[in-house]
Amino acid sequence: MTTGLTYRDAGVDIDAGEAVVDRIKPLVARTFRKEVMSGLGGFGALFELGGRYRDPVLVSGTDGVGTKLKLAQHLNRHDTIGIDLVAMCVNDVLVQGAEPLFFLDYFATGKLDVDTAVNVIGGIAKGCELAGCALIGGETAEMPDMYPPGEYDLAGFSVGAVEKSKLLTGERVQAGDVILGIESSGPHSNGYSLIRRIVKHVGADLAQPMGDGTLADALMQPTTIYVKPILALMQERPAHALAHITGGGLKENIIRVVPDGLGLDIEASTLKLPPVFQWLQDAGSVVDSEMWRTFNCGIGFTLLLSAAEVEPTRQWLAARGLASRPIGQVVRRDGTDDERVRIG
């Protein structure tokens, strides 16, 4: 008598999935806030807003980490890519002035490797701790034939809240406001298709020295999570608008929070490229305009604020370990987005 086929025969190991859940439970538990009403493993995650807000607006964001995943898999470095995933979502939610409350992740692979999955999700949990939000749910999907061996995909989803009266819409931005740029930790999670093309094109040695480490270290540096310091800053010295510098770089992101009739003048001389960006530009012969519309060029987050607030805000940020500098100003200008942003 023959034995019937099983799910494992089809390529899905339920036991491996359960092993992942068991190992990540303590990591996830460290991210829980008092508002979390459910543990890991339920059909739906529960979060109680309670009386924290008088007139709350929910702000949601979803993202991935692009082809930085390919580099992580090539280098077999899986412990920080989850931080990138959280950062890409919560930094976007932060732009509206919202506090990220909870996070959900989606991890998909062809054949589940327990150690890899635990490392990735452990990074997600660490990112949630850094952002102060709870990792209250997610999905680990094993899908045979969908992904080559050793590869996986990631997506994340964050929900935050802000008092309606404190919601940042950009309407307070005015001509004369200064663009204050806060330094990034590196390329963050954008432009990696070009980065990988440059690395391949020049046959770069990823073990070559770069700063205090190697080129690989510089390229895998996790995205800075700006949530806690910026939320604290906004309680004391509110900015007129915030912008997260992601895909589209400096050229396309800041203008998204600037009202019609206004534009941006960004001073190219302030965009002093950190070593990893200078290497990318030199190795790939990338022109300035392409750098500015692809990478953050060392500026990961920006505040638009009055000129009088610039130095007090810089000092406040510096005291909390965030270096910043003015990189331009808001000016009166109509036209398309391309015409409204000038870097020179």
Sequence and secondary structure as in RCSB ss.txt:
>XXXX:A:sequence
MTTGLTYRDAGVDIDAGEAVVDRIKPLVARTFRKEVMSGLGGFGALFELGGRYRDPVLVSGTDGVGTKLKLAQHL
NRHDTIGIDLVAMCVNDVLVQGAEPLFFLDYFATGKLDVDTAVNVIGGIAKGCELAGCALIGGETAEMPDMYPPG
EYDLAGFSVGAVEKSKLLTGERVQAGDVILGIESSGPHSNGYSLIRRIVKHVGADLAQPMGDGTLADALMQPTTI
YVKPILALMQERPAHALAHITGGGLKENIIRVVPDGLGLDIEASTLKLPPVFQWLQDAGSVVDSEMWRTFNCGIG
FTLLLSAAEVEPTRQWLAARGLASRPIGQVVRRDGTDDERVRIG
>XXXX:A:secstr
      TTTTT  HHHHHHHHHHHHHHHHTT  TTB   TTSSS  B  TTS SSEEEEEEEE  TTHHHHHHHH
T  SSHHHHHHHHHHHHHHTTT EEEEEEEEEEESS  HHHHHHHHHHHHHHHHHHT EEEEEEEEE TTTS TT
 EEEEEEEEEEEEGGG   STT  TT EEEEEE SSSTTSSHHHHHHHHHHHT  TTSEETTEEHHHHHH     
 HHHHHHHHHHS  SEEEE  TTHHHHHGGGGS TTEEEEE GGG    HHHHHHHHHHT  HHHHHHHS TTEE
EEEEE GGGHHHHHHHHHTTT  EEEEEEEEE  S HHHHEEE 
